[in-house]
Amino acid sequence: LVSRRFRSIILGLPSLWSKISLPYIGRETAELFASRAKAHALSLSLDDEYSWNSKEPEHVRILGMYELAVSLSSRIRKLSICISESSSLDIDAIQQTCLNASFPSLSELTLKCYAESPRRCRSLCREWSMPSLTTLSIVNILPYFPYDVLLNIQTLSIDANKEASLGDDDSWRPAEIIAFLF
């Protein structure tokens, strides 16, 4: 048992509730964490790894993660998105959910794509407003970004073709990587 005083102290520390990782906690718990974090900036991790704890269909759970991200977008400072084959199948619905999302405080974005066809996921952030983004880390994806977002990037990490076979049709060609950089 936890004493009332200890519980009160813990509940009163927003920084303890500001890191939210889905699917490791469910959407309801994530919303509770966000409310307990009060006005504190959030760090949100969306990983579509299969959740054995979820009672809802997988595509509904995955779409719900993105709906939550959009609802909290004004408070997110760090965002990490890992796209696997599970969510790449619903990428059109995910893109529609996130269309024109605004992340005014987002300073750090990590995008990882482990889908069989990473090119299908390139447009996920195309219409996002991210005026504070300065750090970008991408793995197996060369996303489309608004030009003004790319101008603010100070730190960039690209890991293209991770785990891809040589000559694989879906691997990024050197010309595509260079085009992304310029």
N, C-alpha and C positions, 0 to 999 in steps of 0.2 A: 504494500500500500504506500501511496505517496501522500505526504502531509499536504494539508491545504495551503500552507505557506509556500512550500516548494512548488506546488502546482501553480499557484498565483504568480510566483516569480518567473517560472518557465513560460507561462502564457503571456506574460508582459514583456518578453524579449523578442521583438519582431525579427531580429536577425536569425534567430533559430528556426524560423518558419519560412524564410525567404528562398530557400533552395528546394525546388519542386522537380521531382523526376517521375515521369510517366513512362512506362506502365507500372513501375515498382510500387506506386501508390495509385489508387483509383481516382477517378475524376472528382468524386465527392470529397475525398480526403484532400486532394489538391486544392479544391475551392476553399476548404477549411483552412489549409496552410496559408493560402493567399490572404484570407480575411484576417488571420492572426498576425501576418506580417505587416498589417496596417499599411502605412504609406512607404514602407521600406522597399527599395528596388528589388526586383525578383530575378532569380536565375532559374530558367525553365529548360528542362531537358525532355524532348519528345523522342522516344525510341519505340518503334512499332513492333518490337520483339513480342512474340506471342505471349499473351497473359492467360495463364491457367486459372487465375482467380476471377476473371471477368465472367459475369453472368449474361452479358449481352453479346450479340453477334460481333465477330472480329471487325468487320468493316464499320459498324456503328461505333465501336470503342475507339478505333483509330480516328475516325472523323471527329469524334468528341474531343480528342486530344487537341486537334487543330482549332476547334471552336473555342476551347478554353484559352488557347494561346491568343486568339484574336480578342477575346473578352478581356484579357489581362495585358494586352499589347502596350498600353501607355505606361505600364510599370516594369516592363521587362528590360533589364540591362544586359543580361547574357542569355542567349538562346542557342540551344544545340538540337539539331534535328537529324535523326538517323532514319533513312528511308530504306526499307527492304522490299522484297518482292511483295509482301503483304500489302503495304500501302501503295506501292507503285500501280497496283491493279485499280485502285480508287483515286489515282492522281488527279483526274479531271474534277471529281467532287471535292477533293482537298483544295485544289487551286481555286475553285469557285468559292469555297468557304473563306479562303484567305485573300481573295481578290481585293486589291486596294487597302490592305491592312496598313495601319500606321504604327510604327514602333519608334516614337520620338526619343526614347531614352536608350535604345539598343546601341551598345558600343562594341559588343563582341558576338559574332555569329559563327557557328560551326555547322556545316552541312556535310553529311556523309550519305552516300548512296550505294547500297549493296544490291540494287535491283538488277535483273538480267539486262535490262535496257535503260541505262541511266539517262539517255537522251530524252526519254519521255518526261523526266522530272525537271528538266532545265528551266521551265517557265514558272516554277513554284513562287519565286520571289520577284518576278519581273515587274509587278506593279506595286510593290511594297514601298512605303515611305520610311526611310531609315537615315535621317539627317545626322545622327550622332555615331554611325557605324565607322569604326576605325580599325577593327581587327577582324579579319576574315580567314577562316580555315575551311578548306574544302577537300573532300576525299571522294574520288571517283565520280565527280560531277563538275561540270563547268556551267554554272547557272547564269541565266540572263539577269542583269541588274540594270536599273536606271543609271544613266551616265553620271548624274550628279552624286550618286552613292559611291561609285567607283573612285571618283575624285578624292573622296575623304579617307580612303583606305590607307593606313600607315603601316600595318603589319599584315602580310599575306602569306598563307601557307597552302600549297597545292600538292596533293598526293594523288596524281592521276594514274589510272590503270592499276591500282592496287589489286592484287590477286587476279589480274586479267592474264589470259594466255596470249603469247606472242601471235600476232596476226588475227586476233579475235575481232569479229566484225563490230562489236560494241566498244572496243577500246578507243580511247581518244587518240587521234592522230596528232603528231607534233604541230602541224599547221593550226589545228583547232586550239591547242594549248597556247600557242603564240598569239593567235587572234584574241583569245580571252585576256591575255596580259596587256594587249595594246588596243 
